[in-house]
């Protein structure tokens, strides 16, 4: 695979340690996803705001990588399939001391009731 093929750019750096939009708005997330094309970190579809999927619809960037520790998989929105892909530029997951769900101090006590 070339450095940028099929929605994956091996040179893209993660945009940060948490969901860009949730951090900006004071929101929270359940799990994080990383756009494999540009590095945007967004929250998963179980999260209240589903920013990773919104990023796909806004940009057309078709592949996300899981951004959680100990889970190495990609998801292609075009096919609806998960698969194992190439090693992206580190970091490959959020900091180990960052809670899931996160970020610390923003997650409501009834967070499980608020998942999609």
The first five atom37 places (N, CA, C, CB, O) and aatype in JSON, in Angstrom:
{
  "aatype": [20, 20, 20, 20, 20, 20, 20, 20, 20, 20, 20, 20, 20, 20, 20, 20, 20, 20, 20, 20, 20, 20, 20, 20, 20, 20, 20, 20, 20, 20, 20, 20, 20, 20, 20, 20, 20, 20, 20, 20, 20, 20, 20, 20, 20, 20, 20, 20, 20, 20, 20, 20, 20, 20, 20, 20, 20, 20, 20, 20, 20, 20, 20, 20, 20, 20, 20, 20, 20, 20, 20, 20, 20, 20, 20, 20, 20, 20, 20, 20, 20, 20, 20, 20, 20, 20, 20, 20, 20, 20, 20, 20, 20, 20, 20, 20, 20, 20, 20, 20, 20, 20, 20, 20, 20, 20, 20, 20, 20, 20, 20, 20, 20, 20, 20, 20],
  "atom_mask": [
    [1, 1, 1, 1, 1],
    [1, 1, 1, 1, 1],
    [1, 1, 1, 1, 1],
    [1, 1, 1, 1, 1],
    [1, 1, 1, 1, 1],
    [1, 1, 1, 1, 1],
    [1, 1, 1, 1, 1],
    [1, 1, 1, 1, 1],
    [1, 1, 1, 1, 1],
    [1, 1, 1, 1, 1],
    [1, 1, 1, 1, 1],
    [1, 1, 1, 1, 1],
    [1, 1, 1, 1, 1],
    [1, 1, 1, 1, 1],
    [1, 1, 1, 1, 1],
    [1, 1, 1, 1, 1],
    [1, 1, 1, 1, 1],
    [1, 1, 1, 1, 1],
    [1, 1, 1, 1, 1],
    [1, 1, 1, 1, 1],
    [1, 1, 1, 1, 1],
    [1, 1, 1, 1, 1],
    [1, 1, 1, 1, 1],
    [1, 1, 1, 1, 1],
    [1, 1, 1, 1, 1],
    [1, 1, 1, 1, 1],
    [1, 1, 1, 1, 1],
    [1, 1, 1, 1, 1],
    [1, 1, 1, 1, 1],
    [1, 1, 1, 1, 1],
    [1, 1, 1, 1, 1],
    [1, 1, 1, 1, 1],
    [1, 1, 1, 1, 1],
    [1, 1, 1, 1, 1],
    [1, 1, 1, 1, 1],
    [1, 1, 1, 1, 1],
    [1, 1, 1, 1, 1],
    [1, 1, 1, 1, 1],
    [1, 1, 1, 1, 1],
    [1, 1, 1, 1, 1],
    [1, 1, 1, 1, 1],
    [1, 1, 1, 1, 1],
    [1, 1, 1, 1, 1],
    [1, 1, 1, 1, 1],
    [1, 1, 1, 1, 1],
    [1, 1, 1, 1, 1],
    [1, 1, 1, 1, 1],
    [1, 1, 1, 1, 1],
    [1, 1, 1, 1, 1],
    [1, 1, 1, 1, 1],
    [1, 1, 1, 1, 1],
    [1, 1, 1, 1, 1],
    [1, 1, 1, 1, 1],
    [1, 1, 1, 1, 1],
    [1, 1, 1, 1, 1],
    [1, 1, 1, 1, 1],
    [1, 1, 1, 1, 1],
    [1, 1, 1, 1, 1],
    [1, 1, 1, 1, 1],
    [1, 1, 1, 1, 1],
    [1, 1, 1, 1, 1],
    [1, 1, 1, 1, 1],
    [1, 1, 1, 1, 1],
    [1, 1, 1, 1, 1],
    [1, 1, 1, 1, 1],
    [1, 1, 1, 1, 1],
    [1, 1, 1, 1, 1],
    [1, 1, 1, 1, 1],
    [1, 1, 1, 1, 1],
    [1, 1, 1, 1, 1],
    [1, 1, 1, 1, 1],
    [1, 1, 1, 1, 1],
    [1, 1, 1, 1, 1],
    [1, 1, 1, 1, 1],
    [1, 1, 1, 1, 1],
    [1, 1, 1, 1, 1],
    [1, 1, 1, 1, 1],
    [1, 1, 1, 1, 1],
    [1, 1, 1, 1, 1],
    [1, 1, 1, 1, 1],
    [1, 1, 1, 1, 1],
    [1, 1, 1, 1, 1],
    [1, 1, 1, 1, 1],
    [1, 1, 1, 1, 1],
    [1, 1, 1, 1, 1],
    [1, 1, 1, 1, 1],
    [1, 1, 1, 1, 1],
    [1, 1, 1, 1, 1],
    [1, 1, 1, 1, 1],
    [1, 1, 1, 1, 1],
    [1, 1, 1, 1, 1],
    [1, 1, 1, 1, 1],
    [1, 1, 1, 1, 1],
    [1, 1, 1, 1, 1],
    [1, 1, 1, 1, 1],
    [1, 1, 1, 1, 1],
    [1, 1, 1, 1, 1],
    [1, 1, 1, 1, 1],
    [1, 1, 1, 1, 1],
    [1, 1, 1, 1, 1],
    [1, 1, 1, 1, 1],
    [1, 1, 1, 1, 1],
    [1, 1, 1, 1, 1],
    [1, 1, 1, 1, 1],
    [1, 1, 1, 1, 1],
    [1, 1, 1, 1, 1],
    [1, 1, 1, 1, 1],
    [1, 1, 1, 1, 1],
    [1, 1, 1, 1, 1],
    [1, 1, 1, 1, 1],
    [1, 1, 1, 1, 1],
    [1, 1, 1, 1, 1],
    [1, 1, 1, 1, 1],
    [1, 1, 1, 1, 1],
    [1, 1, 1, 1, 1],
    [1, 1, 1, 1, 1]
  ],
  "atom_positions": [
    [[0.84, -1.17, 0.0], [0.0, 0.0, 0.0], [0.89, 1.23, 0.0], [-0.96, 0.0, 1.21], [1.88, 1.28, 0.73]],
    [[0.55, 2.22, -0.8], [1.3, 3.47, -0.82], [1.0, 4.24, 0.46], [0.95, 4.32, -2.07], [0.15, 3.85, 1.25]],
    [[1.72, 5.35, 0.65], [1.5, 6.14, 1.87], [0.09, 6.69, 1.95], [2.49, 7.28, 1.93], [-0.41, 6.92, 3.06]],
    [[-0.57, 6.92, 0.82], [-1.97, 7.34, 0.86], [-2.72, 6.56, -0.22], [-2.1, 8.9, 0.64], [-2.6, 6.84, -1.41]],
    [[-3.49, 5.61, 0.23], [-4.27, 4.79, -0.67], [-5.54, 4.35, 0.04], [-3.46, 3.56, -1.16], [-5.51, 4.0, 1.22]],
    [[-6.61, 4.38, -0.66], [-7.87, 3.87, -0.15], [-8.29, 4.52, 1.18], [-7.77, 2.38, 0.04], [-8.81, 3.84, 2.06]],
    [[-8.07, 5.84, 1.31], [-8.52, 6.54, 2.5], [-7.59, 6.46, 3.69], [-9.82, 6.03, 2.9], [-7.96, 6.85, 4.79]],
    [[-6.38, 5.96, 3.5], [-5.41, 5.84, 4.59], [-4.16, 6.63, 4.23], [-5.07, 4.35, 4.88], [-3.56, 6.41, 3.18]],
    [[-3.76, 7.53, 5.1], [-2.55, 8.31, 4.92], [-1.63, 7.99, 6.09], [-2.85, 9.86, 4.83], [-1.89, 8.41, 7.22]],
    [[-0.57, 7.24, 5.83], [0.34, 6.79, 6.9], [1.11, 7.94, 7.55], [1.31, 5.79, 6.35], [1.69, 7.75, 8.62]],
    [[1.12, 9.1, 6.92], [1.83, 10.25, 7.48], [0.96, 11.15, 8.35], [2.42, 11.06, 6.37], [1.48, 12.03, 9.03]],
    [[-0.35, 10.95, 8.34], [-1.26, 11.81, 9.11], [-1.07, 11.6, 10.61], [-2.73, 11.53, 8.73], [-1.0, 10.47, 11.09]],
    [[-0.97, 12.7, 11.33], [-0.84, 12.65, 12.79], [-2.2, 12.82, 13.44], [0.14, 13.73, 13.29], [-3.05, 13.53, 12.91]],
    [[-2.42, 12.17, 14.59], [-3.69, 12.37, 15.3], [-3.87, 13.85, 15.68], [-3.74, 11.5, 16.57], [-2.91, 14.54, 16.0]],
    [[-5.11, 14.31, 15.63], [-5.4, 15.71, 15.93], [-5.3, 16.03, 17.42], [-6.77, 16.07, 15.43], [-5.33, 17.21, 17.79]],
    [[-5.19, 15.03, 18.26], [-5.08, 15.23, 19.7], [-5.36, 13.95, 20.44], [-6.04, 16.32, 20.16], [-5.27, 12.86, 19.87]],
    [[-5.7, 14.07, 21.72], [-5.95, 12.91, 22.58], [-7.42, 12.59, 22.78], [-5.31, 13.12, 23.91], [-7.77, 11.57, 23.38]],
    [[-8.29, 13.47, 22.3], [-9.72, 13.28, 22.5], [-10.51, 13.81, 21.33], [-10.18, 13.95, 23.78], [-9.94, 14.38, 20.4]],
    [[-11.81, 13.61, 21.36], [-12.69, 14.07, 20.29], [-12.58, 15.59, 20.15], [-14.16, 13.64, 20.56], [-12.85, 16.33, 21.1]],
    [[-12.2, 16.03, 18.97], [-11.99, 17.45, 18.72], [-13.24, 18.26, 19.06], [-11.6, 17.67, 17.25], [-13.16, 19.26, 19.78]],
    [[-14.38, 17.83, 18.56], [-15.62, 18.59, 18.74], [-16.13, 18.52, 20.18], [-16.69, 18.08, 17.79], [-16.61, 19.52, 20.71]],
    [[-16.03, 17.36, 20.83], [-16.47, 17.24, 22.22], [-15.62, 18.11, 23.13], [-16.4, 15.78, 22.68], [-16.14, 18.76, 24.04]],
    [[-14.32, 18.14, 22.9], [-13.45, 18.98, 23.72], [-13.79, 20.46, 23.52], [-11.97, 18.72, 23.37], [-13.78, 21.23, 24.48]],
    [[-14.09, 20.83, 22.3], [-14.41, 22.24, 22.01], [-15.75, 22.66, 22.61], [-14.43, 22.47, 20.5], [-15.92, 23.82, 22.99]],
    [[-16.7, 21.73, 22.71], [-18.04, 22.07, 23.18], [-18.29, 21.71, 24.64], [-19.05, 21.39, 22.33], [-19.36, 22.01, 25.18]],
    [[-17.32, 21.07, 25.29], [-17.51, 20.64, 26.67], [-18.25, 19.32, 26.79], [-18.24, 21.7, 27.43], [-18.73, 18.97, 27.87]],
    [[-18.35, 18.59, 25.68], [-19.05, 17.31, 25.67], [-18.19, 16.16, 26.15], [-19.54, 17.0, 24.29], [-17.1, 16.36, 26.69]],
    [[-18.69, 14.95, 25.95], [-17.98, 13.74, 26.39], [-18.18, 12.65, 25.35], [-18.48, 13.27, 27.79], [-19.05, 12.75, 24.48]],
    [[-17.36, 11.59, 25.46], [-17.41, 10.48, 24.51], [-17.32, 9.16, 25.23], [-16.28, 10.6, 23.48], [-16.91, 9.08, 26.38]],
    [[-17.71, 8.11, 24.52], [-17.56, 6.75, 25.02], [-16.24, 6.18, 24.52], [-18.76, 5.85, 24.57], [-15.35, 5.91, 25.32]],
    [[-16.1, 5.99, 23.23], [-14.83, 5.54, 22.62], [-14.43, 6.51, 21.52], [-14.97, 4.1, 22.06], [-15.24, 7.3, 21.03]],
    [[-13.16, 6.44, 21.15], [-12.61, 7.35, 20.16], [-12.22, 6.63, 18.87], [-11.4, 8.08, 20.72], [-11.81, 5.47, 18.89]],
    [[-12.36, 7.35, 17.76], [-11.96, 6.87, 16.44], [-11.06, 7.91, 15.79], [-13.2, 6.57, 15.54], [-11.21, 9.11, 16.02]],
    [[-10.11, 7.43, 14.99], [-9.15, 8.29, 14.32], [-9.34, 8.19, 12.81], [-7.69, 7.91, 14.71], [-9.32, 7.09, 12.26]],
    [[-9.55, 9.32, 12.15], [-9.64, 9.31, 10.7], [-8.29, 8.86, 10.14], [-10.05, 10.72, 10.14], [-7.26, 9.46, 10.44]],
    [[-8.32, 7.82, 9.34], [-7.07, 7.27, 8.8], [-6.51, 8.13, 7.68], [-7.3, 5.86, 8.3], [-5.38, 7.92, 7.25]],
    [[-7.29, 9.09, 7.2], [-6.81, 9.96, 6.12], [-6.19, 11.24, 6.64], [-7.94, 10.29, 5.18], [-5.13, 11.65, 6.15]],
    [[-6.83, 11.9, 7.63], [-6.31, 13.19, 8.1], [-5.91, 13.21, 9.57], [-7.33, 14.25, 7.85], [-5.28, 14.17, 10.01]],
    [[-6.27, 12.18, 10.34], [-5.9, 12.12, 11.75], [-6.93, 12.69, 12.71], [-4.64, 12.82, 11.94], [-6.7, 12.66, 13.92]],
    [[-8.05, 13.21, 12.21], [-9.1, 13.77, 13.07], [-9.54, 12.73, 14.09], [-10.31, 14.24, 12.22], [-9.84, 11.59, 13.74]],
    [[-9.57, 13.13, 15.36], [-10.07, 12.25, 16.42], [-11.51, 12.64, 16.69], [-9.2, 12.35, 17.72], [-11.81, 13.79, 17.01]],
    [[-12.41, 11.66, 16.57], [-13.82, 11.87, 16.81], [-14.37, 10.77, 17.69], [-14.6, 11.94, 15.49], [-13.73, 9.73, 17.87]],
    [[-15.56, 11.0, 18.24], [-16.17, 10.0, 19.11], [-16.96, 8.98, 18.29], [-17.1, 10.68, 20.15], [-17.41, 9.26, 17.18]],
    [[-17.11, 7.8, 18.86], [-17.73, 6.66, 18.18], [-19.25, 6.82, 18.07], [-17.41, 5.37, 18.91], [-19.82, 7.76, 18.63]],
    [[-19.88, 5.91, 17.36], [-21.33, 5.96, 17.15], [-22.13, 5.63, 18.4], [-21.71, 5.03, 16.05], [-23.32, 5.91, 18.44]],
    [[-21.52, 5.04, 19.42], [-22.21, 4.83, 20.69], [-22.21, 6.1, 21.53], [-21.56, 3.69, 21.46], [-23.02, 6.23, 22.46]],
    [[-21.33, 7.03, 21.22], [-21.25, 8.31, 21.93], [-22.44, 9.19, 21.56], [-19.92, 9.04, 21.6], [-22.99, 9.04, 20.47]],
    [[-22.84, 10.09, 22.45], [-23.99, 10.94, 22.17], [-23.89, 11.73, 20.86], [-24.2, 11.88, 23.3], [-24.89, 11.91, 20.18]],
    [[-22.7, 12.23, 20.51], [-22.58, 13.13, 19.36], [-22.08, 12.49, 18.07], [-21.68, 14.24, 19.71], [-22.22, 13.09, 17.01]],
    [[-21.51, 11.31, 18.13], [-21.11, 10.55, 16.93], [-20.26, 11.38, 15.95], [-22.34, 10.03, 16.21], [-20.53, 11.39, 14.75]],
    [[-19.24, 12.05, 16.47], [-18.45, 12.96, 15.64], [-17.58, 12.27, 14.59], [-17.59, 13.79, 16.5], [-17.3, 12.87, 13.56]],
    [[-17.14, 11.04, 14.82], [-16.33, 10.36, 13.8], [-17.14, 10.14, 12.53], [-15.81, 9.01, 14.34], [-16.65, 10.39, 11.43]],
    [[-18.37, 9.68, 12.66], [-19.22, 9.46, 11.49], [-19.6, 10.79, 10.85], [-20.49, 8.69, 11.87], [-19.67, 10.88, 9.62]],
    [[-19.85, 11.82, 11.65], [-20.13, 13.15, 11.09], [-18.94, 13.65, 10.28], [-20.48, 14.16, 12.22], [-19.12, 14.27, 9.23]],
    [[-17.73, 13.38, 10.76], [-16.52, 13.78, 10.02], [-16.49, 13.08, 8.66], [-15.24, 13.43, 10.84], [-16.17, 13.71, 7.66]],
    [[-16.82, 11.81, 8.61], [-16.88, 11.08, 7.34], [-17.89, 11.75, 6.39], [-17.28, 9.6, 7.57], [-17.56, 11.99, 5.23]],
    [[-19.08, 12.07, 6.87], [-20.1, 12.67, 6.01], [-19.7, 14.07, 5.55], [-21.43, 12.72, 6.74], [-20.04, 14.47, 4.44]],
    [[-18.99, 14.81, 6.38], [-18.57, 16.17, 6.02], [-17.38, 16.19, 5.07], [-18.23, 16.95, 7.27], [-17.28, 17.07, 4.22]],
    [[-16.47, 15.23, 5.21], [-15.22, 15.26, 4.44], [-15.12, 14.2, 3.35], [-14.06, 15.09, 5.37], [-14.39, 14.38, 2.38]],
    [[-15.86, 13.11, 3.51], [-15.71, 11.99, 2.57], [-14.54, 11.1, 2.91], [-15.56, 12.51, 1.17], [-14.26, 10.16, 2.17]],
    [[-13.85, 11.36, 4.01], [-12.74, 10.49, 4.43], [-13.35, 9.17, 4.9], [-11.86, 11.17, 5.57], [-14.06, 9.15, 5.91]],
    [[-13.09, 8.06, 4.2], [-13.89, 6.85, 4.37], [-13.45, 5.86, 5.43], [-13.92, 6.16, 3.12], [-14.21, 4.94, 5.75]],
    [[-12.26, 6.01, 5.99], [-11.74, 4.97, 6.89], [-11.39, 5.56, 8.25], [-10.51, 4.28, 6.28], [-10.74, 6.61, 8.32]],
    [[-11.81, 4.89, 9.32], [-11.4, 5.26, 10.67], [-10.64, 4.09, 11.29], [-12.62, 5.65, 11.55], [-10.88, 2.93, 10.96]],
    [[-9.74, 4.44, 12.18], [-9.03, 3.43, 12.98], [-9.49, 3.6, 14.42], [-7.46, 3.59, 12.86], [-9.77, 4.71, 14.86]],
    [[-9.57, 2.52, 15.12], [-9.89, 2.59, 16.53], [-8.78, 3.36, 17.24], [-10.05, 1.16, 17.15], [-7.61, 3.2, 16.89]],
    [[-9.12, 4.2, 18.22], [-8.13, 4.98, 18.96], [-8.17, 4.61, 20.44], [-8.39, 6.49, 18.78], [-7.89, 5.43, 21.31]],
    [[-8.52, 3.36, 20.71], [-8.56, 2.82, 22.06], [-7.38, 1.86, 22.25], [-9.92, 2.11, 22.35], [-6.99, 1.18, 21.3]],
    [[-6.81, 1.79, 23.47], [-5.7, 0.87, 23.71], [-6.1, -0.59, 23.47], [-5.19, 1.04, 25.14], [-7.24, -0.98, 23.74]],
    [[-5.18, -1.37, 22.99], [-5.33, -2.83, 22.83], [-6.38, -3.25, 21.81], [-5.67, -3.43, 24.15], [-6.8, -4.41, 21.82]],
    [[-6.8, -2.37, 20.93], [-7.72, -2.73, 19.86], [-7.18, -2.14, 18.57], [-9.18, -2.21, 20.15], [-7.17, -0.92, 18.4]],
    [[-6.74, -2.99, 17.66], [-6.16, -2.53, 16.4], [-7.05, -2.94, 15.25], [-4.73, -3.1, 16.21], [-6.9, -4.04, 14.71]],
    [[-7.98, -2.08, 14.85], [-8.82, -2.36, 13.71], [-9.2, -1.07, 13.01], [-10.07, -3.13, 14.15], [-9.13, 0.02, 13.57]],
    [[-9.61, -1.23, 11.77], [-10.08, -0.13, 10.94], [-11.53, -0.41, 10.56], [-9.19, 0.04, 9.67], [-11.99, -1.55, 10.63]],
    [[-12.25, 0.65, 10.18], [-13.62, 0.49, 9.68], [-13.75, 1.36, 8.44], [-14.68, 0.88, 10.76], [-13.38, 2.54, 8.44]],
    [[-14.28, 0.76, 7.38], [-14.49, 1.46, 6.12], [-15.97, 1.79, 5.99], [-14.0, 0.61, 4.9], [-16.8, 0.89, 5.87]],
    [[-16.31, 3.08, 6.02], [-17.7, 3.51, 5.92], [-18.31, 3.13, 4.57], [-17.8, 5.01, 6.13], [-19.52, 2.92, 4.48]],
    [[-17.49, 3.04, 3.52], [-18.0, 2.72, 2.19], [-18.56, 1.31, 2.12], [-16.92, 2.89, 1.15], [-19.58, 1.06, 1.47]],
    [[-17.89, 0.39, 2.81], [-18.29, -1.02, 2.73], [-19.02, -1.49, 3.98], [-17.09, -1.89, 2.5], [-19.68, -2.53, 3.96]],
    [[-18.89, -0.74, 5.09], [-19.46, -1.17, 6.35], [-18.7, -2.32, 6.98], [-20.89, -1.56, 6.15], [-19.24, -3.04, 7.82]],
    [[-17.45, -2.49, 6.59], [-16.64, -3.61, 7.06], [-15.5, -3.15, 7.96], [-16.09, -4.39, 5.88], [-14.88, -2.11, 7.72]],
    [[-15.25, -3.93, 8.99], [-14.07, -3.74, 9.85], [-12.98, -4.66, 9.34], [-14.4, -4.02, 11.36], [-13.25, -5.74, 8.8]],
    [[-11.73, -4.24, 9.52], [-10.59, -5.05, 9.07], [-9.33, -4.6, 9.78], [-10.41, -4.94, 7.53], [-9.31, -3.57, 10.45]],
    [[-8.28, -5.39, 9.64], [-6.97, -5.03, 10.18], [-6.19, -4.34, 9.07], [-6.2, -6.28, 10.73], [-6.14, -4.83, 7.94]],
    [[-5.57, -3.2, 9.4], [-4.87, -2.42, 8.4], [-3.43, -2.15, 8.8], [-5.58, -1.13, 8.16], [-2.91, -2.75, 9.74]],
    [[-2.8, -1.22, 8.08], [-1.39, -0.92, 8.32], [-1.18, -0.13, 9.6], [-0.81, -0.15, 7.14], [-2.12, 0.41, 10.17]],
    [[0.05, -0.07, 10.04], [0.41, 0.72, 11.22], [0.4, 2.19, 10.86], [1.79, 0.29, 11.78], [1.09, 2.61, 9.93]],
    [[-0.37, 2.97, 11.6], [-0.42, 4.41, 11.4], [0.68, 5.08, 12.21], [-1.8, 4.97, 11.79], [1.35, 4.44, 13.03]],
    [[0.86, 6.36, 11.98], [1.84, 7.13, 12.75], [1.38, 7.21, 14.21], [2.01, 8.57, 12.15], [0.22, 7.5, 14.47]],
    [[2.27, 6.94, 15.16], [1.91, 7.03, 16.58], [1.55, 8.46, 16.97], [3.07, 6.54, 17.45], [1.96, 9.41, 16.3]],
    [[0.78, 8.61, 18.05], [0.27, 7.56, 18.92], [-0.91, 6.83, 18.28], [-0.13, 8.15, 20.27], [-1.68, 7.41, 17.52]],
    [[-1.03, 5.56, 18.62], [-2.08, 4.72, 18.06], [-3.34, 4.7, 18.92], [-1.56, 3.31, 17.88], [-4.37, 4.18, 18.5]],
    [[-3.26, 5.27, 20.12], [-4.41, 5.31, 21.01], [-4.26, 6.46, 21.98], [-4.58, 3.96, 21.78], [-3.18, 7.03, 22.12]],
    [[-5.35, 6.79, 22.65], [-5.33, 7.88, 23.62], [-4.44, 7.49, 24.8], [-6.76, 8.23, 24.11], [-4.14, 6.31, 24.98]],
    [[-4.0, 8.46, 25.62], [-3.16, 8.15, 26.78], [-3.83, 7.15, 27.71], [-2.82, 9.44, 27.55], [-5.04, 7.19, 27.91]],
    [[-3.04, 6.26, 28.27], [-3.58, 5.21, 29.14], [-4.24, 5.76, 30.39], [-2.49, 4.26, 29.52], [-5.12, 5.12, 30.96]],
    [[-3.83, 6.95, 30.83], [-4.44, 7.53, 32.03], [-5.72, 8.32, 31.72], [-3.44, 8.43, 32.73], [-6.35, 8.86, 32.63]],
    [[-6.1, 8.38, 30.47], [-7.35, 9.04, 30.08], [-8.5, 8.06, 30.26], [-7.3, 9.56, 28.61], [-8.45, 6.96, 29.71]],
    [[-9.52, 8.42, 31.01], [-10.6, 7.47, 31.28], [-11.48, 7.2, 30.06], [-11.46, 7.98, 32.41], [-11.57, 8.01, 29.13]],
    [[-12.12, 6.05, 30.1], [-13.14, 5.69, 29.11], [-14.4, 5.35, 29.88], [-12.69, 4.48, 28.2], [-14.39, 4.4, 30.66]],
    [[-15.48, 6.09, 29.69], [-15.61, 7.25, 28.8], [-14.84, 8.45, 29.34], [-17.08, 7.61, 28.62], [-14.38, 8.46, 30.48]],
    [[-14.72, 9.45, 28.5], [-13.96, 10.63, 28.86], [-14.56, 11.87, 28.23], [-12.5, 10.47, 28.43], [-15.58, 11.79, 27.55]],
    [[-13.95, 13.0, 28.45], [-12.78, 13.22, 29.29], [-13.15, 13.31, 30.77], [-12.07, 14.48, 28.86], [-14.31, 13.5, 31.13]],
    [[-12.15, 13.17, 31.59], [-12.35, 13.22, 33.03], [-13.06, 14.51, 33.42], [-11.01, 13.09, 33.77], [-12.69, 15.6, 32.98]],
    [[-14.06, 14.36, 34.26], [-14.8, 15.52, 34.75], [-15.96, 15.96, 33.88], [-13.87, 16.64, 34.9], [-16.72, 16.84, 34.29]],
    [[-16.12, 15.38, 32.7], [-17.21, 15.78, 31.79], [-18.27, 14.71, 31.6], [-16.64, 16.14, 30.45], [-19.31, 14.97, 31.01]],
    [[-18.02, 13.51, 32.1], [-18.93, 12.39, 31.88], [-20.03, 12.4, 32.95], [-18.16, 11.03, 31.9], [-19.73, 12.38, 34.14]],
    [[-21.3, 12.44, 32.53], [-22.38, 12.45, 33.51], [-22.5, 11.11, 34.24], [-23.7, 12.78, 32.83], [-22.1, 10.07, 33.71]],
    [[-23.04, 11.14, 35.45], [-23.16, 9.91, 36.25], [-24.02, 8.87, 35.55], [-23.76, 10.23, 37.62], [-23.78, 7.67, 35.71]],
    [[-25.01, 9.29, 34.79], [-25.89, 8.36, 34.09], [-25.45, 8.11, 32.65], [-27.32, 8.88, 34.11], [-26.29, 7.89, 31.79]],
    [[-24.15, 8.16, 32.39], [-23.62, 8.07, 31.03], [-24.1, 6.84, 30.27], [-22.12, 8.08, 31.07], [-24.34, 6.91, 29.06]],
    [[-24.24, 5.71, 30.97], [-24.68, 4.48, 30.29], [-26.09, 4.65, 29.7], [-24.66, 3.29, 31.26], [-26.39, 4.06, 28.66]],
    [[-26.92, 5.42, 30.34], [-28.28, 5.66, 29.84], [-28.29, 6.57, 28.62], [-29.13, 6.26, 30.93], [-29.28, 6.64, 27.91]],
    [[-27.18, 7.28, 28.38], [-27.12, 8.25, 27.31], [-26.43, 7.74, 26.04], [-26.41, 9.47, 27.8], [-26.33, 8.47, 25.05]],
    [[-25.96, 6.5, 26.06], [-25.3, 5.94, 24.88], [-26.29, 5.66, 23.77], [-24.56, 4.65, 25.25], [-27.47, 5.4, 24.02]],
    [[-25.82, 5.72, 22.55], [-26.66, 5.39, 21.38], [-26.62, 3.89, 21.13], [-26.2, 6.15, 20.12], [-27.26, 3.41, 20.2]]
  ]
}
